Structure formats: C-alpha cells, structure tokens
Amino acid sequence: MKSGKIWGETETILQTPFIELHRIWVFSGGYCSTHKHEFKWNLFYVLSGQLEIIINKKDYALVDKTILGPREWTTVKPGEYHSFQAKEDTMALELYYPQPLSEDIIRETVGGSRTIGP
C-alpha cells in the first residue's frame, strides 16, 4: 500500500508483529518530522540518491549527521529523536524492528568454570 507524504511517498512491503519494511521515495530537499520510536530500532538503506540522517544522540550531547549514498545504511536506537532529509531525489528502504533480545538479559551472578577431575 502506498501513502503520500509532504516529503514524498512510502510503500509498505512487509508488516508483521515483529518487523516492518517500507520503501520510501523522498523528493530532493524533502524532510520528515523530528521524532522517536519508543521500542523500535529504525534502519535506513539507500537504494538511489542521497539521504541525510540526523540523530539527536540520547547517550551524550551530540547531533549526529550522516549522509548515505547507494548501498549504505545506518540505524537509529529506540528513544533517539531523529529525522531525514534528501540531498537529491532518493529511494530507500526503511526497516523497523524491536529491541534485540540479546539485550534482554539481567545477570545476578557471574558465570565461571570448574576443573573436572579424573
């Protein structure tokens, strides 16, 4: 399903409870609102054109600006305010996925090893 935006157009390719994949077309000079996702990571992969990703880092006082060209990608952590702007007409894939399960563990003790005797 395609949907018009003030900055271009988005098309949903896949949507499940765990992942969303969209193809986006961003007009040259077009930009999205500054926003954040509470629990989802956001990945941008550029197919053609140039897309600047602006991230207000939450771990330290920095605004990170990265310009992506074809076959380049970057991610945005959950909770970080971000936006994008096209430097020229751009087509990209935008992927949303949940916080990785590997970060789900909270350890109470430290593991170890023991020598097994004869």
C-alpha positions as CSV (number, residue, x, y, z in Angstrom):
1,M,0.0,0.0,0.0
2,K,1.4,3.4,-1.0
3,S,0.9,6.5,1.1
4,G,1.6,10.1,0.1
5,K,3.7,12.3,2.4
6,I,4.6,16.0,2.3
7,W,8.2,14.9,1.7
8,G,7.5,12.1,-0.8
9,E,5.9,8.7,-0.7
10,T,6.1,5.5,1.3
11,E,5.1,1.9,0.4
12,T,4.6,-0.9,2.9
13,I,6.3,-4.0,1.7
14,L,6.1,-6.2,4.8
15,Q,4.4,-5.7,8.2
16,T,4.3,-8.4,10.9
17,P,4.2,-8.1,14.7
18,F,8.0,-8.1,14.8
19,I,9.2,-6.2,11.7
20,E,8.1,-3.6,9.2
21,L,9.7,-2.9,5.8
22,H,8.9,0.2,3.8
23,R,10.2,1.6,0.5
24,I,10.4,5.4,0.7
25,W,10.8,8.0,-2.1
26,V,12.0,11.3,-0.8
27,F,11.9,14.4,-3.0
28,S,15.1,16.5,-3.2
29,G,15.0,18.8,-0.2
30,G,12.2,16.9,1.4
31,Y,12.5,16.1,5.1
32,C,10.4,14.3,7.7
33,S,9.5,15.5,11.2
34,T,11.9,15.0,14.1
35,H,10.5,12.1,16.0
36,K,11.4,9.0,18.0
37,H,10.3,5.4,18.4
38,E,10.0,4.2,22.0
39,F,10.8,0.5,21.4
40,K,11.7,0.0,17.8
41,W,15.1,0.3,16.0
42,N,14.9,2.2,12.7
43,L,17.3,1.2,9.8
44,F,17.7,3.2,6.6
45,Y,19.2,1.6,3.5
46,V,19.6,3.8,0.4
47,L,18.9,2.3,-3.0
48,S,19.5,5.5,-5.0
49,G,20.1,9.2,-4.3
50,Q,21.5,10.7,-1.0
51,L,19.7,10.8,2.3
52,E,21.0,12.6,5.4
53,I,20.0,11.0,8.7
54,I,20.1,13.4,11.7
55,I,20.1,11.8,15.1
56,N,20.0,13.6,18.5
57,K,22.0,11.1,20.5
58,K,20.5,10.3,23.9
59,D,23.6,8.9,25.5
60,Y,25.6,12.1,25.1
61,A,25.1,15.7,23.8
62,L,25.7,15.3,20.1
63,V,23.7,15.7,16.9
64,D,25.0,13.0,14.5
65,K,24.5,13.8,10.8
66,T,25.3,11.0,8.3
67,I,24.8,11.3,4.6
68,L,24.1,7.9,3.0
69,G,24.5,7.1,-0.7
70,P,23.5,3.9,-2.6
71,R,24.2,0.7,-0.8
72,E,24.9,2.5,2.5
73,W,22.9,2.2,5.7
74,T,22.6,3.3,9.3
75,T,20.5,2.6,12.3
76,V,18.7,4.7,15.0
77,K,18.3,3.3,18.5
78,P,14.9,3.3,20.2
79,G,14.3,6.6,22.1
80,E,16.6,8.7,20.0
81,Y,14.9,11.7,18.2
82,H,15.8,11.7,14.5
83,S,14.8,12.9,11.1
84,F,15.9,12.6,7.5
85,Q,16.4,14.9,4.5
86,A,17.0,14.1,0.9
87,K,20.0,15.8,-0.8
88,E,18.5,14.7,-4.2
89,D,15.6,12.5,-5.2
90,T,16.1,9.4,-3.2
91,M,14.7,5.9,-2.9
92,A,15.5,3.9,0.3
93,L,14.3,1.0,2.4
94,E,13.2,1.8,5.9
95,L,13.1,-1.1,8.4
96,Y,11.6,-1.1,11.9
97,Y,12.5,-4.0,14.3
98,P,12.2,-4.5,18.1
99,Q,14.9,-4.1,20.7
100,P,17.3,-7.1,20.2
101,L,16.6,-10.0,22.6
102,S,20.3,-10.2,23.4
103,E,19.9,-7.1,25.4
104,D,17.1,-8.7,27.4
105,I,19.3,-10.4,30.0
106,I,19.9,-9.1,33.5
107,R,22.6,-11.1,35.4
108,E,22.5,-11.5,39.1
109,T,25.7,-13.6,39.3
110,V,28.8,-14.1,37.2
111,G,29.5,-17.5,35.5
112,G,32.7,-19.4,35.8
113,S,34.3,-22.7,35.1
114,R,35.5,-25.6,37.2
115,T,38.0,-28.3,36.6
116,I,36.5,-31.7,36.2
117,G,38.7,-34.3,37.9
118,P,39.7,-37.7,36.7
